[in-house]
Amino acid sequence: MTAREKAAKKGIGSGIGSAKEKKMENRREADREGVDMEMDKEELEELEALLRKKKEKESEEEWKKPSLQESFPKLVLASGSPRRIELLKLLGFSPTVYPSGADESSAEKDPALLTQRLAFLKAEEVQRHFDSETLLIAADTVVFDGNKILGKPKTEEEAYAMLSGLSGKVNWVYTGVCLLYGEKKMGFCEKTTVYLSKMSNREIREYIASGDPMDKAGAYGVQGPFARFVKGIEGDFCNAIGLPIARLYQALKRFREEL
């Protein structure tokens, strides 16, 4: 006798209860025996109704939750980057800006570890100036050419060397992000791949003369005048600018739930 037959025998033979109860008992028995039983139309309709109710309940609960702006009324950006400020505004925040003075020198060779470590250092350095109910957001961005990590150029000649080395090649933009609220911490790193066109010496010099590359990791920004040399991007475009807001938004929601 098969497991399904056993289940049917137990449900029907007793003659007790409604057909629906017997059917449920058969299904429970089949589940215990590891036998798949196809659902009939009535059972499918009941399941669909339950799923609809669950979805409606989840939707109602979501609307009852405070917004991220209400959850974090005091938000500080530990960076003076005008690009990060504008990106945070896309999430509906108007952050207090307090650039970090943390020492960013490091011998770390892994760009993902480096950016996360520096983001945490920045957040912790700024946190001491605010109360425990303030959310700190800090970030650090570098460019990796496959061999070495490129930060912001200190001189125009350094910018020229960076751009000459990146010309016509692929590079990777890493941004480490730290969220800090009281003793609660969360961090992550996002990577974006950037493909650049070949640039002539004149084009590089003219771009440097504009002043645009001097405050940017790798000596370039995918937005602005340098956009003419960006052949393609794989990953989060905003991350290449300096703050991965799509992932940050999801992290803020998780962070709120864990507080």
N, C-alpha and C positions, 0 to 999 in steps of 0.2 A: 504494500500500500504506500502510495506517495505521500509526501508531507502535506500536499494540498488536499488529498483525500482524507487524511487524518483530521485536518482542520475542519473540513466540511462535515465529517461524521460527528465531531464533537459539537459543532454548532447546530446541526439540524436534528440529531438524534434526541436531544433533551426535550425538544418541543416547548421550551421555556423561553419567554421573551419575544420581542418583535423581530421581524425579518431583519430590520436594521441592526439590532443588537447582535443577532446571529452572524450577520455579515462582518461586523466589527470584530467579533470573537474569532471568526475564521481568519481574518486578516492578521490579528495579533498572533495567532498560532502559526500562521505561515511565516510571519516575521521571525518568530523564535526558531523556526525550522530552517530559516535562510532561503525561503521560497518566494520568488517574485509573483505577485498577483496583480493582474491588470485591473485598473479602476474602471467601474462602469460610469455611465453618464451622470448619474445622481451623485456619486462620490466626487467626480471631477468638478461638478458645479459647487459642491460644498467646499472643496479645497480652494477653488477660485474665490469664493465668497470670503473665506477665512483670510486669504492673502490680501484681498482688497481691504478688509477691516484692519489688518495689520499695517498696511501701507498708509491708510487714513490716520491711524493712531500715531504712527511715526511722524507723519506730516504735521499733525496737531502739536505733538511734543516739540518738534523743531521750531514751530512758530512761537511756542511759549518760552523758548530759550532767549536770553538777552543777546543782542548783536555783539560782534567782536568789539565794536567801539564802546558799547556799554560795559562789556566785561573788562576791558582794559582802558579806562578813561584817562589814565596817566601812562603815556607811552613816550619813551625816550629813545631816540636814534643816536647811538654812539658813533656818529660819523658826520662830517661836514660836507659830504658829497652831495652836490645839488641834484645829481641823477638819482641817488637813493632816496632823497627827500621826495622827489616827484613820483617815483615808483611807489613809495609807501602811500602817497595820496591817492593812488589808483585803488587802494584797498579801503579807502574811506577814512584814513587816519591823517591827523595834522600833528605830527610828532614834535616834541621838544627836541631841539638839536643840541647835543653836547658832545663834541668831538673828543675822542680818547687821546690821552697822552701816554699810553702804554708803550713800552719799548718793543718795537716790532722786529728787532734783529733776531735771527734764528739760523741755525745750521741745518734745519730739517730739509731733506731733499724730496720728500713726497709732497706734491702740491695740495693734495686733499687733506693730509694731516696738518700741513702748515697753515692753511687757511682756516681750518676749524680751531686750531690752537690759538691763533692770533685773534680770531673772533671772540673766543672765550676770555682772553686776556683783556681785550678792549671793554667787553661788557662788565667784567669784574672791576676794572679800574674806574669806570664811570659810576657803577652802582653805589659806591660809597658816598656819592654826593646826593643820593636820593633815598626816599623811604622805602620800606619793604613792600609797599603796595604799588610800586612802579614797575612796569614792564620795560625791560631793557632789550633793545634789538641791536646787535652789532654784526658787522660783516667784514670780510677781507677778501679781496679779489687779486688773483695773479694770472699770468699767462704762462703756459708751458709749451715749449717748442719741440718737446720730445727728448731733449737733453738737459736743459736748464730752465730754472724758474725765472721769469721776468717780472719785476715789479715796476714801479714808476721810475722813469728816467730822471737822473739828477741833473744832467746837462743835455744840451742839444746834440752833442757828439754821441752821447750814450743812446739818445733816442734814434739817431741815425744808424748806429750799430744794430739796435734791436730791429728796426724796420727793414734794414738791408737783409738781416738774417731770416726774417719772416716772409719776405717778398716771394710770391709765387708758391708758397707752401701752406701746409695745414698746421694749425696750432689749436690749443685747447685752453679755454677759459674756465678757471676754477673759482667758485665763490663759496667760502665757508660762512655759515650763519649761526649765531648763538641767540637763544631766547633765555632771558634770566628774570625771574620774578621771585623775590625773597630768596629762599634756598632752592627753589625749583629751577632746573636747567634743562635745556633741550638744544641739540645742535645737529647740523647736517652739512653736507657739501654737495653742490650741484656742478656738473661739468657740461660745457657746451663746446662743440667742435666748430671751428671757423676756417673756411677756405679763402685764401687771399690770391688776388691776381698778381702778376709780375708788375713791379713798380720800377720806373727808371730813377736814376740818381736825382734828376731834376724834380720829378714828382715827389720824391721823399723829402727833398730840401724845401720845396714849396709848402708841403704839408707841415713840416716842422716850423717853418716861418709863421704859420698861422697861429702858433701857440697851443693848438688843440691837444697835441699828444703829451704835454708835460705833466698833466695830473692824472694820467691813465696808465694802468698796468699794461706792459707790453708796448707802450708808446702809441696806442691807437684806441679809438672808440668806434664800434660798429655803427653808431648813429653819427650824424653830422657829416662834415666834409669827407671823412675817410670812407663813407659808405660806398663810394665809387669803386673801391678796391676790394670789396667783400663779394666774392663769387657765390658763396653759399654758407648756410648755417645749419647745423644739426643740433637740435636741443632747444632749450629755453632761450629765446632772444633776449629777454630781460636779464637773464643771468649774465649774458655777454656784456650787458650795460653795467652790471654791478650788483643786482639784487634779484634772485629768482622768485618773483612774487607769486607765481602759481603754487610752487612748493611751500613757500612761506605761508600762504593762506591756509593750506591744509594743515601745516604744522601748528598754526595759531589755534585752529579748531581743536586739534588733539590736545594741545597744551591747556586750553580752557577746560576740557573734560577731565584732565588729570589733576587740576588744582583742588 
